[in-house]
């Protein structure tokens, strides 16, 4: 068996088309404001791409960029201003923040009704209670990818590798809501390989390149790789069996890989996401969906 590829780009485009159609039906432009503090190049690209995508889909996308020297009080004042601005439906603060700013305080200060990242404690609580909520974008995107395979989630054993607040924990909650039996594995899990091998659905979200080997995947499993890691020649030997990645590594000196050994895992999986082009495109698509949902809920 060779796993069929879950095309994250195609599913993201489908999601974005739905968002654009919903915006047209709303009769107004939902407003998304992204706040960035500092000039981290990766954050700059990511925030710019979010604002651009918002504009493409008919939303108002705004960037608010502040210097590294911004104080915590100044940022909290900016969040308060955005909370009170009726034209702003969604607020996201790009992480990481400079050391002088406590990210938790900032996240807690965002109006939960405008928290399109789904990180506010109120939204975390609603998610775990199974109530309507603005769910974190990456886990919500993963659910959409699993659904695209048409494989039923109910009754399946889902193994989530990673327990972060951003992916692992909300991922488990969303799978549980769909009546999966969920196991969360992490750095202290004993017998990791034997547990992962029980998974009908495996979601890897730990940020360790190629950690999930082919021998850890049971025949017919659905494998979702959330990890994205840039590696160099130090992993050339481990990638020798993956012709595509080896070729890119030799050409560029580095290559993007996931937490899953894709070539080996694909031999057992029924469906599998590639890296790149799997989970990544879904995160921004689900952010747009959350913004439109927030706009609609706020005006009901």
Rosetta blueprint (number, residue, H / E / L):
1 X L
2 X L
3 X L
4 X E
5 X E
6 X E
7 X L
8 X H
9 X H
10 X H
11 X H
12 X H
13 X H
14 X H
15 X H
16 X H
17 X H
18 X H
19 X H
20 X H
21 X H
22 X H
23 X H
24 X H
25 X H
26 X H
27 X L
28 X L
29 X L
30 X L
31 X E
32 X E
33 X E
34 X E
35 X E
36 X E
37 X E
38 X L
39 X L
40 X L
41 X H
42 X H
43 X H
44 X H
45 X H
46 X H
47 X H
48 X H
49 X H
50 X H
51 X H
52 X H
53 X H
54 X H
55 X H
56 X H
57 X L
58 X L
59 X L
60 X E
61 X E
62 X E
63 X E
64 X E
65 X E
66 X E
67 X L
68 X L
69 X L
70 X L
71 X L
72 X H
73 X H
74 X H
75 X H
76 X H
77 X H
78 X H
79 X H
80 X H
81 X H
82 X H
83 X H
84 X H
85 X L
86 X L
87 X L
88 X L
89 X L
90 X E
91 X E
92 X E
93 X E
94 X L
95 X L
96 X L
97 X L
98 X L
99 X L
100 X L
101 X L
102 X L
103 X H
104 X H
105 X H
106 X H
107 X H
108 X H
109 X H
110 X L
111 X L
112 X H
113 X H
114 X H
115 X E
116 X L
117 X L
118 X L
119 X L
120 X L
121 X H
122 X H
123 X H
124 X H
125 X H
126 X H
127 X H
128 X H
129 X H
130 X L
131 X L
132 X L
133 X L
134 X L
135 X L
136 X L
137 X H
138 X H
139 X H
140 X H
141 X H
142 X H
143 X H
144 X H
145 X H
146 X H
147 X H
148 X H
149 X L
150 X L
151 X L
152 X L
153 X L
154 X L
155 X L
156 X L
157 X E
158 X E
159 X E
160 X E
161 X E
162 X L
163 X L
164 X L
165 X L
166 X L
167 X L
168 X H
169 X H
170 X H
171 X H
172 X H
173 X H
174 X H
175 X H
176 X H
177 X H
178 X L
179 X L
180 X L
181 X E
182 X E
183 X E
184 X E
185 X E
186 X L
187 X L
188 X L
189 X L
190 X L
191 X L
192 X H
193 X H
194 X H
195 X H
196 X H
197 X L
198 X L
199 X L
200 X L
201 X E
202 X E
203 X E
204 X E
205 X L
206 X L
207 X L
208 X L
209 X L
210 X L
211 X L
212 X E
213 X L
214 X H
215 X H
216 X H
217 X L
218 X L
219 X L
220 X L
221 X L
222 X E
223 X E
224 X E
225 X E
226 X L
227 X L
228 X L
229 X E
230 X E
231 X E
232 X L
233 X H
234 X H
235 X H
236 X L
237 X L
238 X L
239 X L
240 X L
241 X L
242 X L
243 X H
244 X H
245 X H
246 X H
247 X H
248 X H
249 X H
250 X H
251 X H
252 X H
253 X L
254 X L
255 X E
256 X E
257 X E
258 X L
259 X L
260 X E
261 X L
262 X H
263 X H
264 X H
265 X H
266 X L
267 X L
268 X L
269 X L
270 X L
271 X E
272 X E
273 X E
274 X L
275 X L
276 X L
277 X L
278 X L
279 X L
280 X H
281 X H
282 X H
283 X H
284 X H
285 X H
286 X H
287 X H
288 X H
289 X H
290 X H
291 X H
292 X H
293 X H
294 X H
295 X H
296 X H
297 X H
298 X H
299 X L
300 X L
